[in-house]
Amino acid sequence: QVQLVESGGGLVQAGGSLRLSCAASRITFSIFTMAWYRQAPGKQRELVADISDGGTTNYADSVKGRFGISRDNAKNTVYLQMNSLKPEDTAVYYCNAHKFTFVYWGQGTQVTVSS
């Protein structure tokens, strides 16, 4: 079955950086749109950023200019570089792959930003 495995989360001070990775397996990675979502306690899951199979990127307004999404099709991996982190970025970050009606999720990785 398809697996999406996130890594790179952790505890960081405000203003710091983290790089999340999501390694995909058993999937034709290159044809999928890849995305990062996050869910903070008591809040709905929200889209952070996505990258199409052609490399087009899209960002939530709250992270524009601070986060960067990229993909390496040779490694079946999508990345989220997070800079200038703020306490409000604290959440569980989920990797997502979708194409037509096929949607897959990772298990999530915790990001905590201390003030």
Residue frames as qw, qx, qy, qz and C-alpha x, y, z in Angstrom:
[[0.000, 0.887, 0.461, 0.000, 0.00, 0.00, 0.00],
 [0.303, 0.737, -0.050, 0.603, 1.01, 3.63, -0.47],
 [0.611, -0.568, -0.308, 0.458, 3.13, 5.09, 2.30],
 [0.189, 0.805, -0.071, 0.557, 3.96, 8.71, 3.03],
 [0.728, -0.439, -0.327, 0.412, 6.47, 9.11, 5.84],
 [0.043, 0.933, -0.050, 0.355, 7.19, 12.56, 7.25],
 [0.747, -0.296, -0.233, 0.548, 10.29, 13.53, 9.15],
 [0.373, 0.368, -0.022, 0.851, 12.07, 16.65, 10.32],
 [0.375, -0.790, -0.239, -0.423, 9.64, 18.01, 12.87],
 [0.609, -0.133, -0.499, 0.602, 10.68, 19.13, 16.32],
 [0.291, -0.870, -0.296, 0.267, 10.97, 21.99, 18.75],
 [0.505, 0.306, 0.095, 0.802, 12.45, 25.27, 17.58],
 [0.146, -0.544, -0.318, 0.763, 12.57, 28.82, 18.89],
 [0.365, 0.862, 0.313, -0.161, 10.67, 31.60, 17.17],
 [0.156, 0.879, -0.346, -0.289, 12.67, 32.90, 14.23],
 [0.421, -0.375, 0.800, 0.205, 14.29, 29.54, 13.63],
 [0.575, 0.379, -0.489, -0.536, 14.05, 27.13, 10.73],
 [0.645, -0.086, 0.752, -0.107, 13.07, 23.54, 10.11],
 [0.397, 0.333, -0.629, -0.580, 12.99, 21.38, 7.01],
 [0.756, 0.045, 0.542, -0.365, 10.32, 18.73, 6.73],
 [0.176, 0.302, -0.820, -0.452, 10.64, 15.78, 4.40],
 [0.792, 0.133, 0.376, -0.462, 8.05, 13.35, 3.14],
 [0.005, -0.331, 0.878, 0.347, 9.21, 10.14, 1.50],
 [0.786, 0.204, 0.082, -0.578, 6.66, 8.34, -0.64],
 [0.150, -0.248, 0.939, 0.186, 6.64, 4.68, -1.56],
 [0.269, 0.334, 0.900, 0.077, 4.47, 2.44, -3.74],
 [0.271, 0.826, 0.325, -0.372, 3.29, 5.46, -5.69],
 [0.580, 0.454, 0.287, 0.613, 4.02, 6.94, -9.10],
 [0.335, -0.600, -0.266, 0.676, 5.30, 10.00, -7.31],
 [0.231, -0.120, 0.310, 0.915, 6.00, 12.18, -10.31],
 [0.111, -0.418, -0.634, -0.642, 2.38, 12.38, -11.44],
 [0.368, -0.683, -0.613, 0.151, 0.92, 13.37, -8.08],
 [0.058, -0.773, 0.093, -0.625, 0.37, 16.81, -6.68],
 [0.606, -0.192, -0.597, 0.488, 2.12, 16.89, -3.32],
 [0.218, -0.762, -0.077, -0.605, 1.04, 19.06, -0.44],
 [0.316, -0.027, -0.687, 0.654, 1.69, 19.93, 3.16],
 [0.434, -0.682, -0.340, -0.480, -1.21, 20.52, 5.53],
 [0.217, 0.166, -0.676, 0.684, -1.17, 21.38, 9.21],
 [0.529, -0.614, -0.475, -0.343, -3.55, 21.08, 12.09],
 [0.046, 0.365, -0.535, 0.760, -3.20, 23.00, 15.32],
 [0.098, -0.278, -0.881, 0.369, -5.03, 21.93, 18.48],
 [0.184, 0.596, 0.552, -0.554, -8.69, 22.84, 18.28],
 [0.287, 0.607, -0.229, -0.705, -8.43, 23.98, 14.68],
 [0.876, 0.414, 0.198, -0.150, -9.27, 22.51, 11.31],
 [0.690, -0.115, 0.455, 0.551, -6.61, 21.05, 9.09],
 [0.308, 0.888, 0.019, -0.341, -5.42, 23.67, 6.62],
 [0.811, 0.450, 0.082, 0.363, -3.37, 23.69, 3.45],
 [0.444, -0.707, 0.163, 0.526, 0.10, 25.10, 3.93],
 [0.155, 0.643, -0.507, -0.552, 1.57, 24.62, 0.47],
 [0.859, 0.202, 0.471, -0.013, 1.34, 22.38, -2.56],
 [0.015, -0.567, 0.607, 0.557, 3.36, 21.61, -5.64],
 [0.836, 0.381, 0.061, -0.390, 1.94, 20.18, -8.83],
 [0.893, 0.041, 0.353, 0.275, 3.46, 17.44, -10.94],
 [0.565, 0.683, 0.107, 0.450, 4.75, 20.23, -13.18],
 [0.542, -0.033, -0.285, 0.790, 6.34, 22.11, -10.31],
 [0.150, -0.617, -0.157, -0.757, 3.79, 24.88, -9.85],
 [0.329, -0.168, -0.710, 0.600, 3.64, 25.96, -6.23],
 [0.342, -0.665, -0.316, -0.585, 0.90, 27.46, -4.10],
 [0.334, 0.011, -0.650, 0.683, 1.10, 28.81, -0.55],
 [0.285, -0.780, -0.550, 0.092, -1.24, 29.83, 2.20],
 [0.103, 0.877, -0.015, 0.470, -1.07, 33.58, 2.78],
 [0.619, -0.770, 0.130, -0.077, 0.14, 32.99, 6.33],
 [0.803, -0.330, 0.340, 0.362, 3.37, 31.32, 5.14],
 [0.622, 0.717, 0.119, 0.291, 4.15, 33.18, 1.92],
 [0.195, 0.857, -0.321, 0.353, 7.70, 34.46, 1.91],
 [0.443, -0.618, 0.586, -0.279, 8.70, 32.23, 4.84],
 [0.759, -0.064, 0.645, -0.050, 8.07, 28.65, 3.64],
 [0.380, 0.532, -0.563, -0.506, 9.22, 26.91, 0.47],
 [0.866, 0.052, 0.466, -0.176, 7.94, 23.64, -0.96],
 [0.301, 0.599, -0.650, -0.358, 10.00, 21.55, -3.35],
 [0.948, 0.020, 0.259, -0.186, 10.08, 18.03, -4.71],
 [0.020, -0.550, 0.789, 0.273, 12.70, 15.57, -5.87],
 [0.874, 0.185, -0.078, -0.443, 11.05, 13.07, -8.17],
 [0.589, 0.406, -0.693, 0.093, 14.19, 10.94, -8.31],
 [0.111, 0.171, -0.812, 0.547, 13.95, 10.44, -4.55],
 [0.400, -0.512, -0.705, -0.284, 10.14, 10.32, -4.33],
 [0.401, -0.439, -0.485, 0.641, 10.39, 13.05, -1.72],
 [0.010, 0.815, 0.247, 0.524, 8.73, 16.39, -1.08],
 [0.470, -0.117, -0.415, 0.770, 10.20, 19.00, 1.23],
 [0.149, -0.910, -0.294, -0.253, 8.94, 21.96, 3.20],
 [0.485, 0.114, -0.295, 0.815, 11.57, 24.49, 4.18],
 [0.309, -0.855, -0.398, -0.120, 10.20, 26.60, 7.01],
 [0.445, 0.184, -0.233, 0.845, 12.00, 29.82, 7.91],
 [0.139, -0.269, 0.177, -0.937, 11.22, 32.64, 10.32],
 [0.413, -0.378, -0.824, -0.087, 9.00, 30.33, 12.29],
 [0.301, -0.410, 0.173, -0.843, 6.37, 31.80, 14.58],
 [0.270, -0.036, 0.835, -0.478, 4.56, 30.30, 17.57],
 [0.675, 0.332, 0.230, -0.618, 1.39, 30.23, 15.48],
 [0.558, 0.425, -0.643, -0.307, 3.10, 27.77, 13.12],
 [0.234, -0.224, 0.894, -0.308, 2.89, 25.18, 15.90],
 [0.815, 0.184, 0.007, -0.550, 0.90, 22.23, 14.57],
 [0.692, -0.061, 0.700, 0.168, 1.05, 18.69, 13.34],
 [0.315, 0.593, -0.418, -0.612, 2.20, 18.82, 9.73],
 [0.773, 0.171, 0.605, -0.083, 0.84, 16.24, 7.30],
 [0.038, -0.315, 0.687, 0.654, 2.09, 15.20, 3.92],
 [0.657, 0.449, 0.451, -0.403, -0.57, 14.69, 1.25],
 [0.122, -0.177, 0.743, 0.634, -0.51, 13.21, -2.24],
 [0.534, 0.492, 0.542, -0.423, -3.44, 13.56, -4.58],
 [0.065, 0.209, -0.670, -0.709, -4.32, 12.84, -8.18],
 [0.471, -0.240, -0.616, -0.585, -7.91, 12.65, -9.44],
 [0.734, -0.515, -0.141, -0.420, -9.77, 10.63, -6.77],
 [0.830, -0.061, -0.410, 0.373, -6.60, 9.17, -5.27],
 [0.180, -0.831, 0.225, -0.476, -5.72, 10.85, -1.98],
 [0.817, -0.127, -0.458, 0.328, -3.08, 9.69, 0.48],
 [0.291, -0.886, 0.154, -0.327, -1.93, 11.05, 3.85],
 [0.473, 0.310, -0.682, 0.464, 1.09, 10.64, 6.02],
 [0.565, -0.490, -0.629, 0.214, 0.94, 10.11, 9.77],
 [0.149, -0.949, -0.073, -0.269, 2.06, 13.64, 10.59],
 [0.649, 0.035, -0.351, 0.675, 5.02, 15.21, 12.31],
 [0.315, -0.865, -0.337, 0.196, 4.84, 17.66, 15.21],
 [0.409, 0.427, -0.069, 0.803, 6.31, 21.13, 14.85],
 [0.414, -0.805, -0.376, 0.201, 6.45, 23.24, 17.99],
 [0.366, 0.544, -0.067, 0.752, 7.68, 26.84, 17.93],
 [0.476, -0.605, -0.459, 0.444, 8.45, 28.38, 21.27],
 [0.106, 0.931, 0.134, 0.321, 8.25, 32.12, 21.88]]
